[in-house]
Amino acid sequence: MTGHVITAAAPAPASPAAPATPGTGTASAPAAAGAGAAPAAPATPAPASVPVTGGWATLSAAMTAEVPPIADRDDLTVSIAPGAAFGHPAVFVPALRAIELDGSHLKIDPADAHPARNSDRNNYPAVWGALVHECAHAKHSVWRAPLLAHPEVVKAAKLLEESRIEAAQIRRRPDDRHWLRASATEIVIGDNGGATAAAHLPRTTYAAAHNAALVLGRIDAGVLEESECAPLLGELESILGTDTLAKLRAIWREAHTVADADTAAMLELGRRWFDIVGPEPHATPVPSSPLGAAIAATAAAIAREVAANPVPADPAESAAAARQAAAATAEEAQQMAEHVFGDDAASGISRTVARTRTPLTTEQTAARVLARALDTAAARERATVKTTSVVPPGRVRMRGVLARQAQLAAGAIPTAEPFTRTARKTSPHPPLRVGIACDVSSSMSAFAAPVSSAAWIIARAAELAAMPATTATVTFGATVAPITYPGTAPAQVSEFGCPDKYHALGAATFALDGALGLSRPGATRLLVVISDGIFRTHERESAQRRLDAVRAAGCAVLWLAPNTGKRPGRPGAPTPLNGATVHVVTDPATTATAIARAITAAVRAA
């Protein structure tokens, strides 16, 4: 920014390290910076122009830690607080090796900002872009104007410096382009005196040339796109004319090729600019200025493009966030499982369990049949594994013997393994985990008895089967209640009623997930939901999220829906959730058979 490199002598810090080049330079230690070397870090942080306390101090320290790779120097201090930066969005003070940012542009609480996370910077792109811009000054604004240089020429050279340092920055760090684009609107409006002053800019050659250098110069620097700057481009051409604009464009394009420390070249370009544009005139502000409107339209177009294309999160950051979210979800599921299946829940009396009874002979037979079916489905053919070795047992391969002798003759360490043997190993089958959730709203009363029976049959079959298997059954209505517990085979069949009119399927899925690990790999997992799916909107949304989560983790979902005789889409027809394998049960007595088939199929597919 033309006024954003504070070149006047700055007040000395309380205990500063001596600057490499004290005084009024546009960058500290210009020779070292030009050579690409980073100066030594100051002993103490540079003092800010306003107090920096609390969350602002923490954020300032976090930004300071991120600056070295951006500016290619490790001696800079960043301060951000409301009112800082001497009235600009951001400034660089070379004498103090300091960058200041006006915290009033930060639209979030400073305590919520974590600039070390790449995607977090999307929450304050203009502020981060201003920081990158000042880092570009710290790295590339090395040339210093002599004290006796013409002030208007120096001013013009510093205007050309704006797009020059951004062009150099994105050549060195292409990924910084997004942030420089995000800050361009703040920079342009700030260099015009703020939003109010920009809206009243007079249509003078000086104002048009000034904005041409700021905006069109960034197009040629590779920061902005010509399409998004079209409103301003047309207005500038109408004020300057195509010939004058072409001369000015040639100057800033040449500036983009100037070396960081070439003072003479920058002052010569500033002189040529001043010869064309002249000094700033005393012009009266114009209400509803066409130039101001063009600047506002261009700024809005740039802001839309930046907002529509945020920087994606780093893969490591995304993975860490996913792990954190998964851990939080697992903890929540575990707490729900403890609430439903814990000791306190077991000692209580569920209002959905009407009574318990001794299992029927047919139920005991069905459990044994299902256990045998599970063992049959889990059976695997033995896998053939061939291994080689240096010593017996095994068959001798002459090729291996000859290779070993050749290695010994050559004086090399022998690596050939002439003996081979074949072993046939039984492939381990993964354990089985089955969770059953039954709707106990009044519309499901016909399924209460068969589901109670099915829950006992499956739990008993899991105990009898040779393969490791764990099952659990819950009912869901206004609350979630356990029917069978994980790892136990109940001696009695718990029969339940259907007294509710609510549907806490999301909580039921959470409880089964926490108890059985339906979202964790390493086992064959099946979730069985027995319901007509006629839920309230918020109940359905909550249940769908949980169903999607367990399916994404590799758990199969079977939905048993009653046959109500209503066509799909009509009132009263079953409406299962998306993503589940739906099986319409015509006869409630076949519920256990349908569940058993689904379990057997899941085991075979494992």
C-alpha positions in Angstrom: 0.0 0.0 0.0 1.4 3.4 -0.9 1.2 4.6 2.7 1.6 1.2 4.3 5.4 1.2 4.5 6.1 3.6 7.4 9.4 5.1 6.3 9.6 7.9 8.9 11.9 7.3 11.9 10.0 5.1 14.2 10.1 5.3 18.0 12.6 2.9 19.5 11.3 -0.1 21.5 11.9 -0.3 25.2 14.8 -2.8 24.8 15.2 -3.2 21.0 17.9 -5.0 19.2 19.8 -2.6 17.0 18.3 -2.6 13.5 20.6 -3.7 10.7 19.9 -0.5 8.9 18.3 2.1 11.3 16.5 5.2 10.1 14.1 5.5 7.2 14.6 2.6 5.0 11.7 0.8 3.4 13.0 -2.5 4.7 15.4 -3.4 7.5 18.7 -4.8 6.5 18.3 -4.3 2.7 21.5 -5.9 1.7 20.7 -9.1 3.6 17.2 -9.2 2.4 18.2 -8.7 -1.2 20.6 -11.5 -0.9 17.9 -13.8 0.5 19.4 -14.1 4.0 17.2 -13.7 7.0 18.3 -11.2 9.7 18.6 -12.3 13.3 15.4 -12.1 15.3 15.0 -9.1 17.6 15.5 -9.7 21.3 12.1 -8.3 22.2 8.9 -7.8 20.1 8.5 -4.3 18.6 6.0 -2.1 20.5 2.7 -1.6 18.7 1.0 1.8 18.1 -1.9 0.7 20.3 -2.1 -1.6 23.3 -2.3 -5.3 22.3 -3.8 -7.4 25.2 -5.9 -10.5 25.8 -7.0 -12.4 22.8 -5.3 -9.9 20.5 -1.9 -10.6 22.1 -2.4 -14.3 21.6 -3.5 -13.9 18.0 -0.5 -11.5 17.4 1.9 -14.2 18.7 0.2 -16.8 16.5 0.5 -14.6 13.4 4.1 -13.8 14.2 4.9 -17.6 14.2 3.4 -17.9 10.7 5.3 -15.0 9.1 8.8 -16.4 8.6 8.1 -18.6 5.6 5.8 -16.0 4.0 8.3 -13.1 4.3 11.4 -15.3 4.1 12.8 -13.7 7.3 12.5 -14.5 10.9 13.0 -11.2 12.6 9.4 -9.8 12.1 6.9 -9.1 14.8 3.1 -8.9 14.0 0.7 -6.9 16.1 -3.1 -7.0 15.5 -5.6 -4.9 17.5 -8.4 -2.5 16.8 -7.0 0.9 15.8 -3.6 -0.4 15.0 -1.8 0.2 11.6 -2.0 4.1 11.7 -5.4 4.2 10.0 -4.6 1.7 7.3 -5.7 -2.0 7.1 -2.1 -3.0 7.6 1.4 -1.4 7.7 5.0 -2.5 7.6 7.5 -0.5 9.8 11.0 -1.4 8.6 12.8 0.4 11.4 11.0 -1.8 14.0 10.8 -4.9 11.8 7.1 -4.9 12.6 3.8 -5.5 10.8 0.6 -4.0 12.3 -2.9 -5.0 11.3 -6.1 -3.2 12.2 -8.1 -5.7 14.2 -11.4 -3.9 13.5 -11.3 -5.7 10.1 -11.4 -9.1 11.9 -15.0 -10.2 11.9 -14.6 -13.0 14.4 -13.5 -13.1 18.1 -9.6 -13.2 18.1 -9.8 -16.1 20.5 -11.5 -18.2 17.8 -8.8 -17.5 15.2 -6.2 -20.2 14.6 -4.0 -19.0 11.7 -1.8 -22.0 11.9 -4.7 -23.9 10.2 -4.8 -23.1 6.5 -8.6 -23.4 6.2 -9.1 -21.2 9.3 -7.8 -18.3 7.3 -10.9 -18.5 5.2 -12.7 -16.9 8.1 -10.7 -13.7 7.7 -9.3 -13.8 4.2 -8.9 -10.0 3.8 -7.0 -9.7 7.1 -4.7 -12.6 6.2 -4.2 -11.2 2.7 -3.2 -7.8 4.2 -0.6 -9.7 6.3 0.7 -11.5 3.2 0.9 -8.1 1.4 3.0 -6.6 4.2 5.2 -9.7 4.3 5.8 -9.1 0.6 6.9 -5.5 1.5 9.2 -6.9 4.2 10.8 -9.3 1.6 10.8 -7.3 -1.6 10.7 -3.5 -0.7 14.4 -3.3 -0.3 15.2 -0.2 -2.3 15.3 3.1 -0.4 14.8 6.6 -1.9 17.5 9.2 -1.2 16.5 11.9 1.2 16.9 14.6 -1.5 14.7 12.7 -4.1 11.7 14.5 -5.5 8.8 13.6 -3.1 6.3 13.3 -5.9 8.6 11.0 -7.8 9.1 8.9 -4.7 5.3 8.8 -4.2 4.8 7.6 -7.7 7.5 4.9 -7.3 5.9 3.7 -4.1 2.6 3.4 -6.0 4.2 1.2 -8.6 5.8 -0.8 -5.7 2.3 -2.1 -4.7 1.8 -4.4 -7.7 5.6 -5.0 -8.1 6.0 -6.7 -4.7 2.8 -8.8 -5.2 4.1 -10.0 -8.5 7.4 -10.9 -6.9 5.5 -12.6 -4.0 3.4 -14.9 -6.1 6.5 -15.8 -8.2 8.1 -17.0 -5.0 5.0 -18.4 -3.3 2.1 -19.0 -5.9 -0.3 -20.1 -3.2 -0.3 -16.6 -1.7 -2.3 -15.4 -4.7 -5.6 -16.3 -3.2 -4.9 -14.2 -0.1 -3.6 -11.2 -2.0 -6.8 -11.3 -4.1 -8.8 -11.3 -0.9 -7.1 -8.2 0.5 -7.1 -6.3 -2.8 -10.5 -4.7 -2.2 -9.4 -3.5 1.3 -6.1 -2.1 -0.1 -7.7 -0.3 -3.0 -10.5 1.2 -0.9 -8.0 2.1 1.9 -5.6 3.8 -0.5 -8.5 5.9 -1.7 -9.1 7.2 1.8 -11.8 4.7 2.8 -15.2 3.6 1.5 -16.8 7.1 1.8 -13.9 8.9 0.1 -13.8 6.2 -2.6 -17.5 6.7 -3.3 -16.9 10.4 -3.9 -13.7 10.3 -6.0 -13.5 13.0 -8.7 -13.0 11.9 -12.2 -9.4 13.3 -12.5 -6.5 12.0 -14.4 -4.6 11.6 -11.1 -7.3 9.6 -9.4 -7.8 7.4 -12.5 -4.1 6.7 -12.8 -3.8 6.0 -9.1 -6.5 3.3 -9.3 -5.2 2.0 -12.6 -1.8 1.3 -10.8 -3.6 -0.4 -7.9 -6.1 -2.5 -9.8 -4.9 -2.9 -13.4 -1.4 -3.3 -12.2 -2.5 -6.3 -10.1 -4.0 -7.8 -13.3 -0.6 -7.7 -15.0 1.0 -8.9 -11.8 -1.1 -12.1 -12.0 -3.2 -11.4 -8.9 -6.5 -10.2 -10.3 -8.5 -11.2 -13.4 -9.4 -8.8 -16.1 -13.0 -10.1 -16.2 -13.7 -9.2 -12.6 -12.2 -5.7 -13.1 -14.2 -4.9 -16.2 -16.4 -2.1 -14.6 -13.3 -0.2 -13.5 -11.4 -0.8 -16.7 -14.1 0.8 -18.8 -14.3 3.8 -16.5 -10.5 4.3 -16.5 -10.3 4.1 -20.2 -13.0 6.8 -20.5 -11.1 9.1 -18.2 -7.5 8.5 -19.3 -7.9 7.5 -22.9 -6.4 4.4 -24.4 -3.1 6.0 -25.3 -2.4 7.4 -21.8 -3.5 4.1 -20.2 -1.2 2.2 -22.5 1.8 4.4 -21.5 1.0 3.9 -17.8 0.6 0.1 -18.3 4.0 0.0 -19.9 5.5 1.7 -16.8 4.0 -0.7 -14.2 4.8 -3.7 -16.4 8.4 -2.6 -16.5 8.3 -2.1 -12.7 7.3 -5.8 -12.3 10.7 -6.7 -13.8 12.8 -4.5 -11.5 15.0 -6.1 -8.9 14.2 -5.5 -5.2 17.2 -3.3 -4.5 17.3 -1.3 -7.8 16.6 2.2 -6.4 17.6 4.0 -9.6 15.2 2.0 -11.8 12.2 2.5 -9.5 12.9 6.3 -9.2 13.2 6.5 -13.0 9.8 4.8 -13.4 8.4 7.1 -10.8 9.7 10.1 -12.7 8.1 8.9 -16.0 4.8 8.3 -14.1 4.9 11.8 -12.7 5.6 13.3 -16.1 2.4 11.8 -17.4 0.1 12.1 -14.4 1.4 15.2 -12.7 0.8 16.1 -9.0 -2.4 15.4 -7.2 -4.9 18.3 -7.9 -7.2 19.9 -5.3 -10.5 18.5 -6.6 -13.9 18.7 -5.0 -15.5 15.3 -4.0 -18.2 14.2 -6.4 -21.4 12.7 -4.9 -22.3 9.4 -6.6 -19.0 9.4 -8.5 -19.0 7.1 -11.5 -15.3 6.3 -10.7 -16.3 5.4 -7.1 -19.2 3.3 -8.4 -16.8 1.4 -10.7 -14.4 0.8 -7.9 -17.2 -0.5 -5.7 -18.5 -2.8 -8.5 -15.0 -4.2 -9.1 -14.4 -4.7 -5.4 -17.7 -6.6 -5.1 -16.9 -8.8 -8.1 -13.5 -9.7 -6.6 -15.0 -10.4 -3.2 -17.6 -12.8 -4.7 -14.9 -14.7 -6.6 -12.8 -15.0 -3.5 -15.7 -16.2 -1.4 -16.7 -18.7 -4.0 -13.3 -20.3 -4.1 -12.0 -20.8 -0.5 -8.7 -22.4 0.1 -9.2 -26.1 0.9 -7.9 -27.5 4.1 -4.6 -29.3 4.2 -5.0 -33.1 4.0 -3.3 -33.5 7.4 -5.6 -30.9 8.9 -8.7 -32.6 7.4 -7.5 -35.9 8.7 -6.9 -34.5 12.2 -10.4 -32.9 12.1 -11.9 -36.2 11.0 -10.2 -38.1 13.8 -11.3 -35.5 16.3 -14.9 -35.7 15.1 -14.8 -39.5 15.0 -13.5 -39.6 18.6 -16.1 -37.1 19.8 -18.9 -39.2 18.1 -17.5 -42.4 19.5 -17.4 -40.8 23.0 -21.0 -39.7 22.6 -22.1 -43.2 21.4 -20.3 -44.7 24.4 -22.1 -42.4 26.8 -25.4 -43.3 25.2 -24.6 -47.0 25.4 -23.8 -46.7 29.1 -27.0 -44.8 29.6 -29.1 -47.5 27.9 -27.2 -50.7 28.8 -25.4 -49.6 32.0 -26.0 -50.9 35.5 -28.5 -48.1 36.3 -30.5 -48.9 33.2 -30.5 -52.6 33.9 -31.8 -52.2 37.5 -34.7 -50.0 36.3 -38.0 -51.2 34.9 -38.7 -50.3 31.3 -42.3 -49.4 30.6 -42.0 -51.0 27.2 -41.3 -54.5 28.6 -44.7 -55.9 29.5 -43.5 -59.3 30.8 -40.9 -62.0 30.5 -41.5 -65.7 29.7 -39.7 -69.0 29.2 -38.6 -69.5 25.5 -40.7 -71.9 23.5 -39.3 -75.1 22.1 -39.7 -73.7 18.6 -37.6 -70.6 19.6 -34.9 -72.8 21.1 -34.8 -74.9 17.9 -34.6 -71.8 15.8 -31.7 -70.5 17.8 -29.7 -73.8 17.2 -30.5 -73.7 13.5 -29.4 -70.1 13.2 -26.1 -70.9 15.1 -25.4 -73.8 12.7 -26.1 -71.5 9.7 -23.7 -68.9 11.1 -21.0 -71.4 11.5 -21.6 -72.7 8.0 -21.6 -69.2 6.5 -18.4 -68.4 8.4 -16.5 -71.4 7.2 -13.6 -70.6 4.9 -11.4 -72.7 2.7 -7.9 -73.0 3.9 -5.5 -70.6 2.1 -2.3 -71.9 0.5 0.8 -70.0 1.6 4.2 -70.6 0.0 7.4 -69.6 1.8 11.1 -69.9 1.0 14.0 -70.5 3.4 17.7 -71.1 3.6 17.5 -74.3 5.5 15.1 -77.3 5.4 12.3 -78.5 5.7 11.0 -78.0 2.2 11.5 -78.9 -1.4 14.9 -78.0 -2.9 14.8 -75.6 -5.9 17.9 -76.2 -8.0 17.7 -72.7 -9.3 18.0 -71.4 -5.8 20.9 -73.8 -5.1 22.8 -72.6 -8.1 22.1 -69.0 -7.3 23.4 -69.4 -3.8 26.6 -71.2 -5.0 27.2 -68.4 -7.5 26.9 -65.8 -4.8 29.4 -67.7 -2.6 31.8 -68.0 -5.5 31.6 -64.3 -6.1 32.4 -63.5 -2.5 29.0 -61.9 -2.0 26.7 -62.4 1.0 24.3 -65.3 -0.1 20.7 -64.2 -0.2 19.2 -67.0 -2.3 16.7 -69.3 -0.4 16.7 -72.7 -2.1 14.0 -74.4 0.0 10.3 -73.9 -0.5 7.4 -75.2 1.5 3.6 -75.0 1.2 1.4 -74.5 4.2 -2.4 -74.4 4.3 -3.8 -72.1 6.8 -7.4 -71.5 7.9 -8.5 -67.9 7.2 -9.7 -66.2 10.3 -13.3 -65.0 10.0 -14.2 -61.6 11.5 -16.5 -61.5 14.5 -20.2 -60.7 14.0 -22.0 -57.8 15.6 -25.7 -57.4 15.2 -27.8 -54.5 16.6 -31.6 -54.6 16.4 -33.8 -51.5 16.9 -37.5 -51.9 17.1 -40.1 -49.1 16.8 -42.5 -49.2 19.7 -45.0 -46.6 18.4 -48.6 -47.8 18.4 -48.5 -48.5 14.6 -45.9 -51.3 15.2 -47.9 -53.3 17.8 -48.3 -56.3 15.5 -44.6 -56.7 15.4 -43.9 -56.6 19.1 -44.2 -60.3 19.8 -42.2 -61.6 16.7 -39.4 -59.0 17.4 -39.2 -60.1 21.0 -38.9 -63.6 19.8 -36.3 -62.7 17.2 -34.2 -60.8 19.6 -34.0 -63.8 22.0 -33.3 -66.2 19.1 -30.4 -64.1 17.7 -28.9 -63.6 21.2 -29.1 -67.3 21.9 -27.7 -68.2 18.5 -24.7 -65.9 19.1 -23.9 -67.8 22.3 -24.2 -71.2 20.6 -22.3 -70.4 17.4 -18.6 -71.2 17.2 -17.8 -67.9 15.5 -17.5 -64.9 17.9 -20.7 -63.0 17.8 -22.3 -60.2 19.8 -25.8 -58.9 19.6 -28.0 -56.4 21.3 -31.7 -55.3 20.9 -33.3 -52.1 21.9 -36.7 -50.5 21.5 -37.1 -46.9 20.6 -40.0 -44.6 21.2 -39.9 -41.6 23.4 -36.8 -43.2 25.0 -34.5 -46.1 24.2 -34.9 -49.3 26.3 -32.7 -52.4 26.2 -34.3 -55.8 25.4 -31.2 -58.0 25.1 -27.8 -56.9 26.3 -24.4 -57.2 24.5 -22.5 -60.4 25.3 -25.4 -62.0 27.2 -27.9 -64.7 26.3 -31.0 -64.0 28.3 -32.7 -67.0 29.9 -36.1 -65.4 29.5 -37.8 -63.8 26.5 -38.7 -60.1 27.1 -42.0 -59.2 25.6 -42.7 -55.5 25.1 -45.6 -53.4 24.2 -45.9 -50.4 21.8 -47.2 -47.5 23.9 -45.3 -44.5 22.4 -45.9 -42.0 19.6 -42.3 -40.7 19.3 -39.4 -42.2 17.4 -35.9 -41.8 18.9 -34.2 -43.9 16.3 -31.1 -41.6 16.2 -30.5 -42.2 19.9 -31.1 -46.0 19.5 -28.5 -46.2 16.7 -26.1 -44.2 18.9 -26.6 -46.7 21.8 -26.2 -49.8 19.6 -23.1 -48.2 18.0 -21.5 -47.5 21.4 -22.3 -50.9 22.7 -21.4 -53.0 19.7 -19.0 -50.8 17.8 -21.0 -50.7 14.6 -18.9 -47.8 13.3 -15.6 -49.5 14.0 -13.9 -51.9 11.4 -12.7 -55.3 12.3 -16.0 -57.2 12.4 -19.0 -58.1 10.3 -21.6 -55.5 11.3 -25.3 -55.4 10.8 -27.9 -52.9 12.0 -31.6 -54.1 11.8 -34.3 -51.5 12.0 -37.9 -52.7 12.4 -40.2 -49.7 11.8 -42.7 -48.2 9.4 -40.6 -45.1 9.2 -43.4 -42.7 9.8 -41.5 -40.1 11.8 -41.6 -36.4 12.5 -39.3 -34.3 10.3 -36.7 -33.6 13.0 -36.8 -37.3 14.1 -36.2 -38.4 10.6 -33.3 -36.0 10.0 -31.5 -37.1 13.2 -32.0 -40.8 12.4 -30.8 -40.3 8.8 -27.6 -38.7 9.9 -26.8 -41.6 12.3 -27.8 -44.2 9.6 -25.5 -42.5 7.1 -22.7 -42.5 9.6 -22.8 -46.2 10.3 -23.2 -47.0 6.6 -20.2 -44.9 5.8 -18.2 -46.9 8.3 -19.0 -50.1 6.6 -22.0 -51.4 8.6 -24.8 -53.0 6.6 -28.4 -51.7 7.4 -31.5 -53.9 7.0 -34.9 -52.2 7.3 -37.9 -54.4 7.9 -41.0 -52.5 7.1 -44.6 -53.8 7.8 -46.9 -54.3 4.8 -49.6 -51.8 5.5 -51.4 -52.4 2.2 -50.8 -48.7 1.2 -49.0 -47.8 -1.9 -45.6 -46.0 -1.6 -46.1 -42.3 -1.3 -49.6 -42.5 0.1 -50.5 -41.6 3.7 -49.8 -44.5 6.1 -47.4 -46.3 3.7 -44.0 -47.3 5.1 -41.2 -44.7 4.5 -37.8 -46.3 5.3 -34.8 -44.0 5.6 -32.5 -43.6 2.6 -29.6 -46.1 2.1 -31.0 -49.1 3.9 -31.8 -52.5 2.3 -35.6 -52.6 2.7 -37.5 -55.8 3.2 -41.3 -55.6 3.5 -42.6 -58.2 6.0 -46.1 -59.3 5.1 -46.4 -61.8 8.0 -45.0 -60.7 11.3 -44.2 -64.3 12.2 -41.5 -64.3 9.4 -39.6 -61.4 11.0 -37.1 -63.7 12.7 -36.5 -65.6 9.5 -35.9 -62.4 7.6 -33.4 -61.2 10.2 -31.6 -64.6 10.2 -31.3 -64.6 6.4 -29.8 -61.1 6.5 -27.3 -62.0 9.2 -26.2 -65.1 7.3 -25.8 -63.2 4.1 -23.7 -60.5 5.9 -21.4 -63.2 7.3 -21.0 -64.9 3.9 -20.1 -61.5 2.3 -17.5 -60.7 5.0 
